[in-house]
């Protein structure tokens, strides 16, 4: 089995790359339409499988959105002509959601953007064709591990997860095999991180995507000399109002996850930090991700694990150099935990 330290380095790099790609896709889409943070995971779901027809309960499960936020986001996407509601063929009381031709056309722009980015990576990174093929196969197997479906060369999906944390995604293994590698990375990382954070939040369905997004940012900062950001820092990072940040923080404070403290740099300012309960959740999530990686990669040949490790490092170097022009301006942080 691979070491815990190496397993941790794998998920940290994967999540880091995923966040950059997700935020870049958000930037590409926003050139044509204003998209809320709640709408983005719904669009990602249909981008992964345009023929999917999920019920609202499926959207709630996959995206981690509250019922109100998901309904509002779907209503907006229906109004703008990207989604439509249709009656279920098996249950006349149920309504399903499906993509329209407008969304299919809209999908082409980010697909071309990331296809060009991947072509540039192949051309400049030094990764060989065989290495890329091995890495892409591992990305597919990682994505399959989060669907709850059959896993090639992995006998028991339950071996790879905390019980109950495999997302029952409407995207099948066969559909995943048709997706480009960057979508596989988004699918895997989203469906490992989000259910795990909801599980350890301890409120099962009572949390919100906004809370998890802010907690994830604080998890990241807490690994860097216990940094405690100001509200204005968080608002600037996520390009939302200080009022919206304060509203989410108040809810997290009420749940016992974060607290306000005097800034070490300016005693007139107030910083945000994780409470012992928040720090415990961070440790639990990190241990879950590390355990998953150890179990998953113990079933892969050591030389292929080494190639995957090399591809991740080449990807990070690419994003800082030749690939930087494909990213949202200012999206590449100088460090990652």
Secondary structure as UniProt FT lines:
FT   HELIX           4..30
FT   TURN            31..32
FT   HELIX           37..48
FT   TURN            50..51
FT   HELIX           56..63
FT   HELIX           67..79
FT   TURN            80..81
FT   STRAND          83..87
FT   TURN            92..93
FT   STRAND          95..99
FT   HELIX           101..124
FT   HELIX           129..145
FT   TURN            146..148
FT   TURN            152..153
FT   HELIX           157..160
FT   TURN            163..164
FT   HELIX           173..176
FT   TURN            177..178
FT   HELIX           181..201
FT   TURN            204..205
FT   HELIX           209..222
FT   TURN            223..226
FT   HELIX           231..238
FT   HELIX           242..254
FT   TURN            255..256
FT   STRAND          258..262
FT   TURN            267..268
FT   STRAND          270..274
FT   HELIX           276..297
FT   TURN            298..299
FT   HELIX           302..320
FT   HELIX           322..326
FT   TURN            329..330
//
